[in-house]
Amino acid sequence: MAINGSSVEQCLNIIREMNDVVDNARKTLINSDACVVSRSLLQERLAQLESLLPEALTQAEGIIREDAALRAQTAQDCSEALNNAQNRAKQMISDAQNQVAQAQAEVKKAGEAAQRTVQEAQQRAQDEANRIVQQANQEAAAIRAKAEQDRDELVSHENVYRVATVEAEELRENTRKELSQIRQSTFDYLDNVMGEVDRCLTSLSNDIRMERGELNNHR
């Protein structure tokens, strides 16, 4: 009987054939565990096993060595992939931390600039208000002085005095209205400045949230 395939396969086929011969052998009448088989067939198969076993063992050892080498290479590849992934994760975390630090620095810089802008606007408004008040006081004092002078010079001309008094009162009222308008304009200007600062800070805050979202997506 010809047996094809590798030595290991041939050995396995011979063993299976011998098992089939024993299973299908005729039992003896004396002992139910005993059977009648072909001695020449079994001797032939045993001889084949004897000749094939050294080569089969060599092939099995080669398969074992190849399997061990494959396992070692696989373990090395996995270790390298893990190290690469860890290094990439560390780099991503470092980049994210740098971006957050940069964003925080920009926010701080924008806040400081906004604070300076508000302070400068408040100072300009206060200086302008002081200048207007001082100018109004000077003009009122001049009018009063002129009215007093006219009164002293023209005591008998009561109409002149009344006219000067009315003009002074009108000037005072006009000055009050002008101050009110300047104060309202100052508040409007400060509101616009603070609104611009608020939009700037909101934009920076949105950028930071986007960076955090990008960071979370890489986790």
C-alpha positions in Angstrom: 0.0 0.0 0.0 1.5 3.4 -1.1 1.3 6.2 1.4 1.8 9.8 0.2 2.4 13.1 2.0 5.0 14.2 4.6 6.6 11.7 6.9 4.4 12.8 9.8 1.3 12.3 7.7 2.5 9.0 6.5 3.1 7.8 10.1 -0.4 8.9 11.1 -2.0 7.2 8.2 -0.1 3.9 9.0 -1.3 4.1 12.6 -4.9 4.7 11.5 -4.7 1.8 9.1 -3.4 -0.5 11.8 -6.2 0.6 14.1 -8.7 -0.2 11.4 -7.2 -3.6 10.8 -7.4 -4.4 14.5 -11.0 -3.1 14.8 -12.1 -5.1 11.8 -10.2 -8.3 12.6 -12.0 -11.5 13.3 -12.3 -12.4 17.0 -11.1 -15.7 18.4 -13.4 -18.2 20.0 -11.2 -18.6 23.1 -10.7 -15.0 24.1 -13.0 -12.1 23.1 -10.1 -9.6 23.4 -7.9 -11.6 21.0 -8.3 -11.3 17.2 -6.8 -12.7 14.0 -4.9 -10.2 11.9 -2.4 -10.5 9.0 1.1 -10.8 10.5 2.7 -9.8 7.2 0.6 -6.7 6.9 1.3 -5.5 10.5 5.0 -6.3 10.0 5.1 -4.3 6.8 3.4 -1.4 8.4 5.7 -1.5 11.5 8.7 -1.5 9.2 7.3 1.5 7.4 6.8 3.3 10.7 10.4 2.4 11.7 11.8 3.9 8.5 9.6 7.0 8.6 9.8 7.9 12.3 13.3 9.6 12.2 12.3 11.8 9.4 8.9 12.5 10.9 10.5 13.5 14.2 12.9 15.8 12.3 9.9 17.4 10.5 8.0 17.8 13.8 11.0 19.5 15.4 11.3 21.8 12.4 7.6 22.7 12.7 8.0 23.3 16.4 11.1 25.6 15.8 9.2 27.5 13.1 6.2 27.9 15.4 8.5 29.2 18.2 10.2 31.6 15.8 6.8 32.8 14.5 5.6 33.3 18.1 8.8 35.2 19.0 8.5 37.4 15.9 4.8 38.1 16.6 5.7 39.0 20.2 8.4 41.4 19.0 6.1 43.0 16.4 3.4 43.5 19.1 6.0 45.0 21.5 7.2 47.4 18.8 3.6 48.3 17.9 2.8 49.0 21.5 6.0 51.1 22.0 5.1 53.1 18.9 1.6 53.7 20.1 2.8 54.7 23.5 5.3 57.2 22.0 2.7 58.6 19.7 0.3 59.0 22.6 2.9 60.8 24.7 3.7 63.1 21.7 0.0 63.9 21.3 -0.4 64.7 25.0 2.7 66.9 24.9 1.3 68.7 21.8 -2.1 69.2 23.5 -0.5 70.5 26.6 1.6 73.0 24.6 -1.6 74.1 22.8 -3.5 74.6 26.0 -0.6 76.6 27.5 -0.4 78.7 24.4 -4.2 79.3 24.5 -4.0 80.2 28.2 -1.2 82.7 27.5 -3.3 84.3 24.7 -6.3 84.5 27.0 -4.2 86.1 29.7 -2.8 88.6 27.2 -6.2 89.4 25.8 -7.6 90.0 29.3 -4.7 92.3 30.2 -5.2 94.2 26.9 -8.9 94.5 27.6 -8.3 95.7 31.1 -5.9 98.4 29.9 -8.4 99.4 27.2 -11.2 99.8 29.8 -8.9 101.7 32.2 -7.7 104.1 29.4 -11.3 104.7 28.3 -12.4 105.4 31.8 -9.4 107.8 32.3 -10.1 109.6 29.0 -13.8 110.0 29.9 -13.0 111.2 33.4 -10.5 113.7 32.0 -12.9 115.0 29.5 -15.7 115.3 32.1 -13.3 117.2 34.4 -12.3 119.5 31.6 -15.9 120.3 30.7 -16.9 120.9 34.3 -13.9 123.2 34.8 -14.6 125.1 31.6 -18.3 125.5 32.6 -17.3 126.7 36.0 -14.9 129.2 34.5 -17.5 130.4 32.1 -20.2 130.7 34.8 -17.7 132.5 37.1 -16.9 134.9 34.3 -20.6 135.5 33.6 -21.3 136.1 37.3 -18.3 138.4 37.5 -19.5 140.3 34.4 -23.0 140.4 35.8 -21.8 141.8 39.1 -19.6 144.3 37.3 -22.5 145.4 35.2 -24.7 145.5 38.2 -22.2 147.7 40.0 -21.8 149.9 37.0 -25.5 150.0 36.1 -27.3 149.7 39.4 -30.2 151.7 38.1 -30.5 149.4 35.0 -32.3 146.4 36.5 -33.2 145.1 33.1 -29.5 144.6 32.3 -29.1 142.6 35.5 -32.1 140.4 34.8 -30.9 139.7 31.3 -27.5 138.7 32.6 -29.1 136.5 35.2 -31.2 134.7 32.6 -28.2 134.2 30.3 -26.2 132.8 33.2 -29.1 130.4 34.1 -29.4 129.3 30.4 -25.7 128.7 30.2 -25.8 126.7 33.4 -28.7 124.6 32.0 -27.0 124.1 28.7 -23.8 123.1 30.5 -25.7 120.5 32.6 -27.3 119.1 29.4 -23.9 118.9 27.7 -22.4 117.1 30.7 -25.3 114.6 30.7 -24.8 114.0 27.0 -21.0 113.5 27.5 -21.7 111.1 30.4 -24.1 109.1 28.2 -21.6 109.0 25.3 -18.9 107.9 27.7 -21.1 105.1 29.0 -21.9 104.0 25.4 -18.2 104.0 24.5 -17.3 101.9 27.5 -20.2 99.5 26.7 -18.9 99.1 23.1 -15.3 98.5 24.4 -16.5 95.9 26.9 -18.6 94.2 24.3 -15.6 93.9 22.0 -13.5 92.5 24.8 -16.4 90.0 25.6 -16.5 88.9 22.0 -12.7 88.4 21.9 -12.8 86.4 25.2 -15.7 84.3 23.9 -13.8 83.5 20.6 -10.8 82.4 22.6 -13.0 80.3 24.9 -14.5 78.6 21.9 -11.0 77.9 20.4 -10.0 76.3 23.7 -13.1 74.2 23.8 -12.4 73.0 20.2 -8.8 72.2 21.2 -10.1 70.2 24.2 -12.5 68.4 22.0 -9.8 67.5 19.6 -7.7 66.3 22.5 -10.5 64.1 23.8 -11.0 62.6 20.3 -7.4 61.4 20.3 -7.7 59.7 23.7 
